[in-house]
Amino acid sequence: MFKSILLLLLGVQFLFAGEAHELATELHYIESYQQGVQTASKEHKLMMLVVVEDGCHWCKKFKRTTLSDTGIKQELQGIVKVLVDRYDDMPEKFESHFFPMVFFIDPQSQNILEKSYGYKTKELFTNIVHKAMKKFNNLEQ
């Protein structure tokens, strides 16, 4: 009985983990925190970590209306973009109870430079991106 319940729970988690994979694939984002840090460090770029939860209406809307916008894609061109499920392997400081959660991270120190939680319109998200880029550029000087 216990084995059946455990297998069912693992199956459900695997099934839902596919949503994060699907969003990352559609957006062409990296799907691993560690890979994102390595890439951003190597390229000396700011890293954006988007944490989503399966079944999250606001995560899907954020992807559909904000992250998929042509203007936002241009704003994010010089940033290493990562999208993961809340249960993926990443440091505890990126855990959240609000989704989507977006962290802008200095890959060298892995410090959070800027963060945003919940759905954001294109205009609000553009402001957050600009603030994060400014902080990152000040670190680089």
N, C-alpha and C positions, 0 to 999 in steps of 0.2 A: 504493500500500500504506500509506504513512505517513498519507495523508489519511483512509483508511478507519479506521485505528486511532484517529486523533484524533477523528473524528466519532463513533465508537463510545464512546470515553471521555467525550466531551461529552454524548452522549445518556444514558449511564448516570448521570452526575452530575446532569443535569436531572431524570431519573426519580426519583432518590433525594431531590433537593431538594424534591420534592413532599411527602415525609413531614413536613418541618418546616412547610411550608405547611398541611398537613392538621391537624397538632397545634395550630398557632396559630389556625386557623379554628375548630376545635372549642372551644377555650378562649376565643375572642374576644380574643386578644392581638394587639398590633401586630407586624408582620412586618419591621420595618426599625429598625436601631439608631439611625440618624439621626432618623427620625421619632419614635422613643421619646424621645430626648434633647430634641427640640423640644417635644414635648407635655409632658413632665415639667417642663421649664424654664418653659414658659408657665403651667402650672398650679401651679408651686411644690410639686411632689410628688416623692417618692422614686421611683426607677426600678428595676424588677427585670428583669434580662436573663437569659433562660434560653437556653443554647446546647446544641443537640442534635446528634447525629450520626445519619445515616441508618442504618437497620437496627439501632439500639441498643435492645435489649430493656429495659434499665433506664430509658431515656428514656420509652418507652411506658408502663412500669409506673408511673413517677413521675407521668405525666400522668393515668393511669387511677385510681390509688389516692390520690394526694396532691393534685395541683393541681385535680382535679375534685371534691374533697370540699367539701361545703357550708360547713363551718367554716373551711377554708383560704380559700375564696372570700371569706368575710366578712373574714378577717384581711387579705386583699390589696385590699380595696375602695379604700383611699386611695392605692394605689400604681399607677403606670403600668407595665403589664406588657408585655414584649416577648419574643418567642420567635423565634430565628433558627437557621439551619443553621450549623455550624462554618465553612463556607466563605463565608458571607455577608460583606459589606463592613462591617468594624468595626475599631476599634483593636487593635493587636497584643497589648496587655495582657490582652485577653479571650480569647486563644487558649488551648486546653487539649488535653490528651490523655485526660481523664477526662470521661465524660458520664453524665447530664446535668450541666452546670455552671451554677450560678446565681450571678449577681453582683447585689448591691444597690448602686446607684450614685447619688451626688449629681450631678444633672444639670448644675449650674452649673460645677463643677470637673471633672466626669466621673471623679472619684476613686472607688475601690472602698471602700465602707463595711463590707461583709460579703460573704463568699462561701461557697459550699457546692458540693462536687462529689460526684457519684454519687447513687444513689437514697437518698431520705430518707423516713422514715415521716411521717405527719401530725404526730405529737407533736414529733419532732426538727425538722421544718421550721418549725413554729410558733415554737419557741424561736429559730431563726435569724431569722425575720421580726421578732420582738420586739426582738432585739438590733440589727438594722438600723434599725428605726424609732426606737429610742432614740438611736442615733448620729446619725441624720438630724435628729431633733427638737432635739438638742443643737447642731447646726450652725445651725439656724434661729433660735436664741435670741440 
